[in-house]
Amino acid sequence: MDLSAEHRHPSAGMRRTLGVRDGIAIAASSTAATTSIGIGMGAMAVYAGRQTPGLLLLAFLPILGIALSYSRLNRTEPNCGNGYTWVGRSLSPWLGFLTGWVVLVANVVFMAYTSAITGMVMLQFANKAGWHTLLGIALDPTSTGVSTVLGLVVLVAVTVTAVTGVRSATRFQWVLLAFEYAVLLGFCGWALVSGRQGFSFDWFNPFAIGSFQSLAQGLVLAVFVFWGWDAAFTVNEETRNASDAGRGGLIALFAMLGLLVFAAISFQRVMDAETLVAQGPQALTYLGSELAAEPWASLPLAALMCSAFASLQSSVIPTARGALAMGRDRTLGRAWTRINPRFGSPATATVIIMAMATGVAVLAIGIPKISLMILTAVNSIGLVVAFYYGLTAVACAVRFRGALREGPLEALRSVVIPAVSALALFGLGGFLAYQYATMSDHFEARPDNGWFMLLIPALFVGSGLVAAAVAKWYRRSPYFSTGRGTDADAIALPMDGADPSALPSPLA
């Protein structure tokens, strides 16, 4: 029988201290508006040109359908594993495991490249202060190596804050969000009224993009830019009411749409398409320098650094909780289920994820230019995000297929919209996979090499199949027999002041 939020026991499982505001903070920080705008506008302009605002509006339609699917499923079965649990139960344990696995791996890759972005922004600040070398090392913001090393120091600090618990982390998130949104809205608002580039309603026509391939590629980037609102659903077991997670995610998603379209128009009022593409991940910094003198011109750069830091922190939190859901089903090892008795957080999982992100970041140093590394990561993550969003929407349509007999409104909400959204994302991903497979005649580690761009998502899925086989036949996880995820109440946390040594093992 499905377990609704109203029938759960708030005294058990992870501590229920969060409200809708905390869900909004986590989701908004995970979508990382300032980071997405700062690095995403130039990337989307490569494919969409001046039609970036229209591209964002078009991409929002299937994403909204996915968000409604998450909200519908979450009301019936709140679980920090969300897609992993829902897909496993409604479709197949193998597909459910793959959903959880690609989310885990995609977040690790995201954290790796976001830490490099954080380092890049810090190096830009150092250059503004007149520091261009340190101990004979050039402080070059465009260098993947130097940016990554500095960013990994920040990643360690972020991990410490995430280990101390979600509540303290979300308080800090609100401070960072308030600053970065104030700066972003201020500069974009000024750009909108003072920009010298002419405005055109044609900017809102995504079908004016030159080719279907460019449109598809741009849509994948846009899907990635919106990615992160679902982080609110990973802390629904720590909210006072699971519906708060759904409201937080949807509010953050609509806020993200408004910010992205507003910023896209503002950027294009200041920069033509060629300049926007040329600036790439430094477009927000360029906007600040065009609109203000120092020290005010550095405020967008400071906002970008806060956004990158916040998105790192908010990525650690949902990733660790998704792994916790898999660990308590024994599809991952016992280490992922260890709850810190003082902070009530999956501390061991958080540290493991940080270590994995560090390893990926070190491997990415082989791509010398940070702009190329970012483009590689964004395209790869965009494809796997389309994959697992689509699977979750299909799970919603299958789970509630009985709604087809309950009237047109309920059928539309529970079945038709999820199914159409899933088909749109699957079609988009399939088309791009075909394009990648046929666009190159040799392999090269570059974002314009089709085999390389196809290899990374293939590794995500291939490694997931291997991990699933280990979970099924070596760990003998009951998840592969039932498809049902373990309820949160199966893991009890110590009360404040309790002796952790006297408590049973979560998986005993």
C-alpha positions as CSV (number, residue, x, y, z in Angstrom):
1,M,0.0,0.0,0.0
2,D,1.3,3.5,-0.8
3,L,2.5,5.5,2.1
4,S,1.2,9.0,2.1
5,A,2.9,11.9,3.8
6,E,0.0,12.2,6.2
7,H,0.4,8.7,7.5
8,R,4.2,8.8,8.2
9,H,5.7,9.0,11.6
10,P,7.7,12.2,12.0
11,S,9.5,10.8,15.1
12,A,11.3,8.2,13.1
13,G,13.8,8.3,10.3
14,M,15.8,11.4,9.6
15,R,14.9,14.5,11.6
16,R,11.9,16.4,10.3
17,T,13.0,20.0,10.8
18,L,12.6,21.5,7.3
19,G,9.8,23.5,5.8
20,V,8.9,24.8,2.4
21,R,11.4,27.7,2.7
22,D,14.2,25.2,3.2
23,G,13.1,23.2,0.1
24,I,13.1,26.4,-1.9
25,A,16.6,27.3,-0.7
26,I,18.0,23.9,-1.6
27,A,16.2,23.7,-5.0
28,A,17.1,27.3,-5.9
29,S,20.7,26.8,-4.9
30,S,20.9,23.5,-6.9
31,T,19.6,25.2,-10.0
32,A,22.3,27.8,-9.4
33,A,20.7,30.7,-11.3
34,T,23.8,32.9,-11.3
35,T,26.2,30.2,-12.3
36,S,23.8,28.9,-15.0
37,I,23.3,32.4,-16.3
38,G,27.0,33.3,-16.1
39,I,28.3,30.2,-18.0
40,G,25.1,29.1,-19.8
41,M,24.1,32.2,-21.8
42,G,27.3,32.0,-23.9
43,A,27.0,28.3,-24.4
44,M,23.3,28.4,-25.5
45,A,24.1,31.3,-27.8
46,V,26.4,29.0,-29.7
47,Y,23.4,27.0,-30.9
48,A,20.4,29.4,-30.4
49,G,21.9,32.8,-31.3
50,R,19.5,35.5,-30.4
51,Q,16.7,33.0,-29.9
52,T,17.9,32.0,-26.4
53,P,14.9,33.4,-24.6
54,G,12.5,31.4,-26.8
55,L,14.7,28.3,-26.4
56,L,14.4,28.6,-22.6
57,L,10.6,28.9,-22.8
58,L,10.3,25.9,-25.1
59,A,12.6,23.8,-22.8
60,F,10.5,24.8,-19.8
61,L,7.4,22.9,-21.1
62,P,8.6,19.3,-20.8
63,I,10.5,20.3,-17.6
64,L,7.3,21.5,-16.0
65,G,5.6,18.2,-17.0
66,I,8.4,16.4,-15.2
67,A,8.1,18.6,-12.2
68,L,4.4,17.9,-12.0
69,S,5.2,14.2,-12.2
70,Y,7.6,14.4,-9.3
71,S,5.1,16.3,-7.3
72,R,2.3,13.7,-8.0
73,L,4.6,10.8,-7.1
74,N,5.9,12.5,-4.0
75,R,2.4,13.0,-2.6
76,T,1.9,9.3,-2.7
77,E,5.3,8.0,-1.8
78,P,7.8,10.5,-0.3
79,N,11.3,9.0,-0.4
80,C,14.7,10.7,-0.6
81,G,15.5,8.2,-3.4
82,N,12.6,9.7,-5.4
83,G,13.2,8.6,-9.1
84,Y,15.2,5.6,-8.0
85,T,12.3,4.4,-5.8
86,W,9.4,5.4,-8.1
87,V,10.9,4.0,-11.3
88,G,12.0,0.8,-9.7
89,R,8.5,0.2,-8.4
90,S,6.5,1.3,-11.4
91,L,8.7,0.1,-14.3
92,S,11.6,-2.1,-13.4
93,P,14.2,-2.4,-10.6
94,W,16.9,-2.3,-13.3
95,L,15.6,1.0,-14.7
96,G,15.1,2.3,-11.1
97,F,18.7,1.5,-10.2
98,L,19.9,3.2,-13.4
99,T,17.9,6.3,-12.5
100,G,19.5,6.5,-9.1
101,W,22.9,5.7,-10.5
102,V,23.0,8.3,-13.2
103,V,21.7,10.9,-10.8
104,L,24.6,10.1,-8.5
105,V,27.2,10.1,-11.2
106,A,25.8,13.2,-12.9
107,N,25.9,15.1,-9.6
108,V,29.5,14.0,-9.0
109,V,30.5,15.2,-12.4
110,F,28.6,18.5,-11.8
111,M,30.4,19.0,-8.5
112,A,33.8,18.4,-10.2
113,Y,33.2,21.0,-12.9
114,T,31.5,23.5,-10.5
115,S,34.5,23.3,-8.2
116,A,36.7,24.3,-11.2
117,I,34.3,27.2,-11.9
118,T,34.6,28.3,-8.3
119,G,38.4,28.2,-8.7
120,M,38.1,30.1,-12.0
121,V,36.1,32.9,-10.3
122,M,38.6,33.2,-7.4
123,L,41.4,33.4,-9.9
124,Q,39.6,36.2,-11.7
125,F,39.4,38.1,-8.4
126,A,43.1,37.5,-7.9
127,N,43.9,39.0,-11.3
128,K,41.7,42.0,-10.5
129,A,43.7,42.5,-7.4
130,G,47.0,42.4,-9.4
131,W,48.0,38.8,-8.6
132,H,49.0,37.0,-11.7
133,T,51.5,34.5,-10.4
134,L,52.1,32.7,-7.1
135,L,55.2,30.7,-6.4
136,G,56.0,30.7,-10.1
137,I,52.6,29.4,-11.1
138,A,50.5,31.5,-13.4
139,L,47.1,32.3,-11.9
140,D,45.3,31.9,-15.2
141,P,41.5,31.7,-14.9
142,T,41.2,29.9,-18.2
143,S,43.5,27.0,-17.0
144,T,41.6,23.9,-16.0
145,G,44.5,22.7,-13.8
146,V,44.9,25.8,-11.6
147,S,41.2,26.5,-11.4
148,T,40.5,22.9,-10.3
149,V,43.2,22.8,-7.6
150,L,41.8,26.0,-6.0
151,G,38.2,24.8,-6.4
152,L,38.9,21.5,-4.7
153,V,39.9,23.4,-1.5
154,V,36.5,25.0,-1.6
155,L,34.9,21.6,-2.2
156,V,36.4,20.3,1.1
157,A,35.0,23.3,2.9
158,V,31.6,22.7,1.4
159,T,31.7,19.1,2.5
160,V,32.3,20.1,6.1
161,T,29.2,22.4,6.0
162,A,27.1,19.6,4.4
163,V,28.1,17.1,7.1
164,T,26.9,19.3,9.9
165,G,23.3,18.9,8.7
166,V,20.8,20.3,6.2
167,R,19.3,22.9,8.6
168,S,22.5,24.8,9.1
169,A,23.3,24.4,5.4
170,T,20.0,25.9,4.3
171,R,20.4,28.9,6.6
172,F,23.7,29.7,4.8
173,Q,22.0,29.0,1.5
174,W,19.5,31.8,2.1
175,V,22.3,34.3,2.8
176,L,24.1,33.4,-0.4
177,L,20.9,33.4,-2.4
178,A,19.8,36.8,-1.1
179,F,23.2,38.4,-2.2
180,E,23.5,36.7,-5.6
181,Y,19.9,37.4,-6.6
182,A,20.1,41.0,-5.5
183,V,23.2,41.5,-7.6
184,L,21.8,39.5,-10.6
185,L,18.5,41.4,-10.7
186,G,20.2,44.7,-10.2
187,F,22.7,44.3,-13.0
188,C,20.3,42.6,-15.4
189,G,17.7,45.3,-14.7
190,W,20.2,48.0,-15.5
191,A,21.3,46.1,-18.7
192,L,17.7,45.9,-19.8
193,V,17.1,49.6,-19.6
194,S,20.5,50.9,-20.7
195,G,21.6,48.3,-23.3
196,R,22.2,49.6,-26.8
197,Q,21.3,46.4,-28.7
198,G,17.8,46.6,-30.2
199,F,15.1,44.4,-28.7
200,S,13.1,42.1,-31.0
201,F,10.1,39.8,-30.3
202,D,11.8,37.4,-32.7
203,W,14.0,36.5,-29.8
204,F,11.1,34.5,-28.4
205,N,10.8,32.3,-31.5
206,P,12.8,29.1,-31.0
207,F,11.9,27.9,-34.4
208,A,13.9,30.7,-36.0
209,I,17.1,28.8,-34.9
210,G,19.0,27.8,-38.0
211,S,18.7,24.0,-37.9
212,F,16.9,21.2,-36.0
213,Q,20.2,19.9,-34.8
214,S,21.1,23.3,-33.3
215,L,17.6,23.5,-31.7
216,A,18.0,20.0,-30.2
217,Q,21.5,20.8,-28.9
218,G,20.3,24.0,-27.4
219,L,17.4,22.3,-25.8
220,V,19.7,19.8,-24.1
221,L,21.7,22.7,-22.7
222,A,18.5,24.4,-21.5
223,V,17.4,21.2,-19.8
224,F,20.8,21.2,-18.0
225,V,20.4,24.9,-17.0
226,F,17.0,24.1,-15.4
227,W,18.4,21.0,-13.7
228,G,18.4,21.1,-9.9
229,W,14.9,21.9,-8.8
230,D,14.4,18.2,-8.0
231,A,16.9,18.5,-5.2
232,A,14.0,19.6,-3.0
233,F,12.5,16.1,-3.3
234,T,15.6,14.5,-1.8
235,V,15.0,16.1,1.6
236,N,11.3,15.3,1.8
237,E,12.0,12.8,4.6
238,E,13.5,15.7,6.6
239,T,10.5,18.1,6.0
240,R,7.6,18.4,8.4
241,N,5.3,17.7,5.5
242,A,6.3,15.9,2.3
243,S,4.1,18.3,0.2
244,D,6.5,21.1,1.3
245,A,9.2,19.5,-0.9
246,G,6.9,19.6,-4.0
247,R,5.9,23.2,-3.4
248,G,9.6,24.2,-2.8
249,G,10.7,22.5,-6.1
250,L,7.9,24.0,-8.2
251,I,8.4,27.5,-6.8
252,A,12.1,27.3,-7.4
253,L,11.5,26.1,-11.0
254,F,9.2,29.0,-11.9
255,A,11.6,31.5,-10.2
256,M,14.4,30.0,-12.3
257,L,12.4,30.4,-15.5
258,G,11.7,34.1,-14.8
259,L,15.4,34.7,-13.9
260,L,16.7,32.9,-17.0
261,V,14.5,34.6,-19.5
262,F,15.0,38.0,-17.8
263,A,18.8,37.5,-17.9
264,A,18.8,36.3,-21.5
265,I,17.0,39.4,-22.7
266,S,19.3,41.6,-20.5
267,F,22.5,40.0,-21.8
268,Q,21.3,40.5,-25.4
269,R,20.5,44.1,-24.8
270,V,24.3,44.6,-24.0
271,M,26.0,42.0,-26.2
272,D,25.5,40.9,-29.8
273,A,25.5,37.2,-30.4
274,E,29.2,37.1,-31.5
275,T,30.3,38.8,-28.3
276,L,28.2,36.6,-26.1
277,V,29.6,33.5,-27.7
278,A,33.2,34.8,-27.5
279,Q,32.9,35.6,-23.7
280,G,31.6,32.1,-23.0
281,P,31.8,31.3,-19.2
282,Q,33.0,34.9,-18.4
283,A,29.9,36.6,-20.0
284,L,28.6,37.7,-16.6
285,T,31.9,39.3,-15.7
286,Y,31.9,41.1,-19.0
287,L,28.4,42.4,-18.4
288,G,29.5,43.9,-15.1
289,S,32.5,45.6,-16.7
290,E,30.3,47.1,-19.4
291,L,27.8,48.5,-17.0
292,A,29.8,49.8,-14.0
293,A,33.3,50.8,-12.9
294,E,35.3,49.1,-10.2
295,P,34.6,48.1,-7.5
296,W,31.0,47.8,-8.5
297,A,31.9,45.9,-11.7
298,S,33.2,43.0,-9.5
299,L,29.8,42.5,-7.9
300,P,28.6,40.1,-10.6
301,L,31.8,38.1,-10.2
302,A,31.2,37.9,-6.4
303,A,27.6,36.8,-7.0
304,L,28.9,34.1,-9.4
305,M,31.3,32.9,-6.7
306,C,28.5,32.7,-4.1
307,S,26.3,30.8,-6.6
308,A,29.0,28.3,-7.4
309,F,29.7,27.8,-3.7
310,A,26.0,27.4,-2.9
311,S,25.4,25.0,-5.8
312,L,28.3,22.9,-4.6
313,Q,26.9,22.7,-1.2
314,S,23.4,22.0,-2.4
315,S,24.6,19.3,-4.7
316,V,26.4,17.4,-2.0
317,I,23.2,17.3,0.1
318,P,20.7,15.6,-2.4
319,T,23.4,13.3,-3.8
320,A,24.2,11.9,-0.4
321,R,20.6,11.4,0.4
322,G,19.9,9.6,-2.9
323,A,22.8,7.3,-2.1
324,L,21.4,6.8,1.4
325,A,18.1,5.5,-0.2
326,M,20.1,3.1,-2.4
327,G,22.3,2.0,0.5
328,R,19.4,1.1,2.8
329,D,18.0,-1.1,0.0
330,R,21.5,-2.8,-0.2
331,T,21.9,-1.8,-3.8
332,L,24.9,0.2,-2.6
333,G,27.2,-0.7,0.3
334,R,26.5,-0.2,4.0
335,A,28.8,2.8,4.2
336,W,26.2,4.9,2.4
337,T,23.7,4.4,5.2
338,R,25.8,5.6,8.1
339,I,24.0,8.5,9.8
340,N,26.1,10.9,12.0
341,P,24.5,10.7,15.5
342,R,25.2,14.3,16.2
343,F,24.1,16.0,13.0
344,G,21.6,13.5,11.8
345,S,23.1,13.6,8.2
346,P,24.6,10.9,6.0
347,A,28.1,12.1,6.8
348,T,30.0,9.1,5.4
349,A,28.2,9.3,2.1
350,T,28.9,13.0,1.9
351,V,32.6,12.5,2.3
352,I,32.7,9.6,-0.2
353,I,30.9,11.8,-2.8
354,M,33.4,14.6,-2.2
355,A,36.2,12.2,-2.8
356,M,34.6,10.9,-6.0
357,A,34.1,14.5,-7.3
358,T,37.8,15.2,-6.5
359,G,38.8,12.2,-8.6
360,V,36.7,13.3,-11.6
361,A,38.0,16.8,-11.3
362,V,41.6,15.6,-11.4
363,L,40.8,13.5,-14.5
364,A,39.2,16.5,-16.2
365,I,42.5,18.4,-15.9
366,G,43.4,16.6,-19.1
367,I,41.1,19.0,-20.9
368,P,43.3,22.1,-20.9
369,K,40.8,25.0,-21.4
370,I,38.1,25.3,-18.7
371,S,35.6,26.5,-21.3
372,L,36.0,23.2,-23.2
373,M,35.7,21.2,-19.9
374,I,32.5,23.1,-19.0
375,L,31.0,22.4,-22.4
376,T,31.8,18.7,-22.2
377,A,30.3,18.4,-18.8
378,V,27.2,20.3,-19.6
379,N,26.4,18.4,-22.8
380,S,27.0,15.0,-21.1
381,I,25.0,15.8,-18.0
382,G,22.2,17.2,-20.1
383,L,21.7,13.9,-21.9
384,V,21.6,11.8,-18.8
385,V,19.3,14.3,-17.1
386,A,16.9,14.0,-20.0
387,F,17.1,10.2,-19.6
388,Y,16.3,10.0,-15.9
389,Y,13.7,12.8,-16.0
390,G,11.9,10.9,-18.8
391,L,12.0,7.6,-16.9
392,T,10.5,9.2,-13.8
393,A,7.7,10.8,-15.9
394,V,6.9,7.4,-17.5
395,A,6.8,5.9,-14.0
396,C,4.2,8.5,-13.1
397,A,2.1,7.8,-16.1
398,V,2.2,4.0,-15.4
399,R,1.6,4.3,-11.7
400,F,-1.5,6.4,-12.1
401,R,-2.8,5.0,-15.4
402,G,-6.1,4.3,-13.6
403,A,-6.7,8.0,-13.7
404,L,-7.7,7.6,-17.4
405,R,-11.0,6.4,-16.0
406,E,-11.4,9.2,-13.5
407,G,-12.2,12.1,-16.0
408,P,-10.2,14.2,-18.4
409,L,-8.6,16.6,-15.9
410,E,-7.2,13.8,-13.7
411,A,-6.1,11.9,-16.8
412,L,-4.3,15.0,-18.2
413,R,-2.5,15.7,-14.9
414,S,-1.5,12.2,-13.9
415,V,-1.0,10.4,-17.3
416,V,-1.0,12.5,-20.4
417,I,1.3,15.4,-19.4
418,P,3.9,13.0,-17.8
419,A,3.8,10.7,-20.9
420,V,4.2,13.6,-23.4
421,S,7.0,15.2,-21.4
422,A,8.8,11.9,-21.3
423,L,8.5,11.3,-25.0
424,A,9.8,14.8,-25.7
425,L,12.9,14.3,-23.6
426,F,13.5,10.7,-25.0
427,G,13.1,12.0,-28.5
428,L,15.5,14.8,-27.9
429,G,18.1,12.6,-26.3
430,G,17.8,9.9,-29.0
431,F,18.2,12.4,-31.8
432,L,21.3,13.9,-30.2
433,A,22.8,10.4,-29.5
434,Y,22.3,9.6,-33.2
435,Q,24.0,12.9,-34.2
436,Y,26.9,12.2,-31.9
437,A,27.3,8.7,-33.3
438,T,27.6,9.9,-36.9
439,M,29.3,13.3,-36.7
440,S,32.9,12.2,-36.3
441,D,35.2,9.7,-38.0
442,H,37.8,9.5,-35.2
443,F,38.0,9.8,-31.4
444,E,39.3,12.9,-29.7
445,A,38.7,14.2,-26.1
446,R,37.0,17.4,-27.3
447,P,33.4,18.6,-26.9
448,D,33.0,18.9,-30.7
449,N,33.9,15.2,-31.2
450,G,30.8,13.0,-31.4
451,W,32.3,9.8,-30.2
452,F,33.7,11.5,-27.1
453,M,30.4,13.2,-26.3
454,L,28.6,9.9,-26.6
455,L,31.2,8.0,-24.6
456,I,30.6,9.9,-21.4
457,P,26.8,9.2,-21.1
458,A,27.5,5.6,-22.2
459,L,30.0,5.3,-19.3
460,F,27.3,6.6,-17.0
461,V,24.8,3.9,-18.1
462,G,27.4,1.1,-18.6
463,S,28.9,1.5,-15.1
464,G,25.3,1.6,-13.7
465,L,24.5,-1.8,-15.3
466,V,27.7,-3.3,-13.8
467,A,26.8,-1.8,-10.4
468,A,23.2,-3.1,-10.7
469,A,24.5,-6.6,-11.4
470,V,26.7,-6.5,-8.3
471,A,23.7,-5.3,-6.2
472,K,21.4,-8.1,-7.6
473,W,23.7,-11.1,-7.6
474,Y,26.4,-10.3,-5.0
475,R,24.6,-8.1,-2.4
476,R,21.4,-10.0,-3.2
477,S,19.4,-6.8,-2.7
478,P,15.7,-7.4,-2.1
479,Y,15.0,-4.3,-4.2
480,F,15.6,-6.4,-7.4
481,S,12.9,-8.8,-6.3
482,T,10.2,-6.3,-5.2
483,G,11.2,-3.0,-6.9
484,R,10.2,-1.3,-3.7
485,G,12.5,1.1,-1.9
486,T,13.0,0.8,1.9
487,D,10.9,3.4,3.8
488,A,12.7,6.1,5.6
489,D,11.5,4.9,9.0
490,A,13.7,1.9,8.7
491,I,16.6,4.0,9.8
492,A,16.3,5.4,13.2
493,L,18.5,8.3,14.4
494,P,19.6,8.8,17.9
495,M,17.9,11.4,20.0
496,D,20.0,14.3,21.1
497,G,22.3,13.1,24.0
498,A,21.8,9.4,23.2
499,D,24.7,7.0,23.3
500,P,25.4,6.0,19.6
501,S,27.1,2.8,20.6
502,A,23.8,1.6,22.2
503,L,21.9,1.9,18.9
504,P,21.3,-0.9,16.4
505,S,22.9,-0.8,13.0
506,P,20.6,0.7,10.4
507,L,20.8,-2.5,8.3
508,A,20.9,-5.0,11.1
